[in-house]
């Protein structure tokens, strides 16, 4: 699931479209698709993304800018699926 989500996040960060056709921002459709790919519920998907992004940041793989620009839209998209 993380590999799929990371590919989409990287595409969006670069200004390309995600697999759901969204551009520039993560949408509810993206989070739902990642959940299906990972056979996880939405909360598990969000938790897994948070853990993996933070690990990659701590390991120096990801920059602060990338994490900041991608994590906030992921949170908003997740919130739109729960409320």
N, C-alpha and C positions, 0 to 999 in steps of 0.2 A: 504494500500500500504506500509506504513512504517513497519508494522509488517513483511510482506513478505520480504522486502528489508533488514531489520535488521537480519532476520534469515539467509539470504544469506551472508550478510556481516560478521556475526559471524562465519559461516562455513568457509568462505574464510580466515578469520583472524586465525582460528585454523588450517588451512592447508587442509581442506576438500573441496569438490567440491560444487559449487552452483547448483541450480535447472537446469540451462542450461548446466551443465556438465563442466563448467570452473573451473579451480583450481588456487589458489594463487592470482588471480587478477579479479577485476570486468571487465566485457566486455560490449560492446555495446548491446549484446543480453540480458544481465541482466537488463540494464536500460530500454530497450524496453519492456521487460516482466513486469517490475514493473509499467511502464506506463499503460499497458493494464490492469493489475490487479487493479490499482487504478482509471481507466477510466480518466486518466489525459494525457495531452500532455507532451512531453519530458521536456520542460522548467518547467512546473508545478511540474513534478516529481522531478527534480533536486532541485527546490526551497523547496519543502516539505521535502526532505531528509535533506537538509542543516538546515532547521529550527528544525526538530525533533532531529537530531544528536546534534545540539548545545544546545537545551533545556535539553536533557539527560545528556550532559557533564556538563552544569551549575548546574544541580540538583545532580551531583555527582554519577550518575548511570553509566556513561561511563568514561573511563580513557582517558587521553591525548593521550597515545600511541595508543589505539584502534581508536580514531577519526582521528589521524594523518595517521595511516596506511591504513584506509579505505576511508577517504575523498578524498585523492589525486587520487587514482585509479577511484573513482566515477567521479571526475571532468574530468579525461582523457577519460573515457568511454562516458560521456555526450558530450564532445567536438567532439568525433569521430562520433556522430550522427548528429551533426549540421554543420560540415565543410567538 
